[in-house]
């Protein structure tokens, strides 16, 4: 018998002063049995960074045809394809052919090794951006996880904070590959 995903509920109150986006999102997040809580919380943080009415979680780990997050326009065309982790170069190039913009958020301490190995192979992918979330940030995000979460996200002047009633996490990340 296959293990089932664990469902987490999160209410995100987002105040993104950089984009002038202020909204509350009620999320149901499926954590696949092979996914760590740390990875799931990085997905939640990335959702907050790109929050939009049409942004949604894909099947991610359980389906190779869908990203972790994506945003489609009203015609069904993929505007944003967002991956968390260290996807293979083939998957990245396929995503770049299907979406207007592709973003990868890697979060492990081995991210620089992964990126150095595939960076030159992705030179022709003009719509690709790659970010490295600090491994300490990923660890701190995991501490915010509960089966039911109330999280406030504040984004101002490039600083990103995620907090619950007891603690706050500053999202530290570096850009490995900028846009365009």
N, C-alpha and C positions, 0 to 999 in steps of 0.2 A: 504494500500500500504506500503510495506516494505521500510525502509530507506536504501539508498545505501551508500557504503563506500566512504569516501573522499580520493582522490588520491593526494599524495604529491610526488614531484620530488626532488631527492637529488643527487648531484654529490659529491662523497667522494674521496678526494685525500689522500691516506693512505701512510704514511712513517712509517713502523714498523721495527725499527732497531733491535729489539730483535729477530725477525724471519727472517730478511732480505727480507721483502716483501714490494714492492713499486708498487702501482698500483692506477688507477683511476677507480671507479665504478659508473656507472650511474644507479640510483635506482628509481623505481616507487613503492611507498609504499602505500598500501591500509590501511586506518585507519577505521576499522569497527565502526559503530555507537555506539556500546557499549564499545569501547576502548577509553581511555583517550589519549590526545596528549602526556602526560608524558610517558605513557607506550610505545607509538609508538616511541618516541625518545630514550627510553632505548633500544628498539629493534634495532634502527639504530646504536647506540653505540656498542651494542653487535655484530652486523654485522661487524663493523669496527675492533673489537678485534679479530675476527676469519676470517677475509676477505680471500677469496680464489676464484678462478675462478668458482668453482663448488658449492659454498655456495649460497643458495637462500632462500627467504622468503617462508614459508609454509602458509597455509590458517589460521593457528593459532586459534584465537578465534572463527572463523566461522566454523571450522571443527575439531572435536575431534580426528580424525585419523592422523592429521598432526601437527607438532610442529610449533613454531614461526619461526624458522630457521632450515635448515638442509643441510647437505652436503652428497651427494651420490657419490659412485665411478662409474666407467664406466659401471659396470654390474648392477647398480641400488641398490646395497647394501648400507645401511645407515651407513656412517662413523660417523657423528656427528648429534645428536638430541639436539636442544637447545630450552629451554622454558624460557619465561619471566613471572614473577609473582609468584604465589603460587599454583602450580598444586597439585591435589590430589595424595595421595600415590599410588593408583591403576594405575593412568595414568603414574606416574614415573616408576613404576615397569614394566609396559607394554613397555615403551620406552627403558628401560634397556635391555629387551629381544630382541628388534628389532635393536638396534644400537650398534656400537662398543664403543662409548662414549656418555654419556648424561650429559649435563650441564644445570643447572638452575641458572638464575639470578633473584633474588628477590629484590625489591626496596622499599617496604613500611616500615613504622615505626613498623608495627606489624610482620615483618619477623621473628624476634627471637622467638616469640610465636608460629608461624606456624611451624618453624623448630624444636623446642623442642617437639612439639606434634607428629611429624612424624619421627624424626631422628632414633629412635630405630627400627622402622618398616622397614627401608630401609637399615639396616646393611648388608644384603646379596647382595645388589646391588654394586658390586665391580667397575663397570664402571661409577659411578655417581660422579659428582662434583657439589658443591653448593656454590654460591657466593652471597653476599649481597651488592648491590649497595647502598651507603649512600643515605638516603632520600633527603638530601640537594643537592646531585649530580643530582638526578632525577628531582628535581625542577629546577635546573640550566639548565639542558639539554632542558627542555620544553621551556625555553626562547630563545633557538637557532632556534626554529621551525618557518618555513615559508612555504608557499605552494610550492615554488621553493627555494631550499637551495644549497649553495656552501659551503661545509665543509671540513676543513683540519684536519686530524687526525695524531697525532705524538705519537708514542710509543717508549720509550727508557728507558732502565734500570727499567722496571716495571712501569714507570709513563706513564699515558695516558692522552693526551690533545686533546680536540675537540674544534675547533674554526671556527667562520665565520669572516666576515670583521670587525665586531664591538666588539665582545667579545670572551672570551675563558673560557672553563670549564675543570677543572681537574677532571677526573673520580676517585672517591674515592670508594674503595670497600674492603670488607674483605672476607676471605675464611671461609665458614662455614663447608665445607667438602672438603678436598684435594683429588687429584687423587689417585686411588689405595688404 
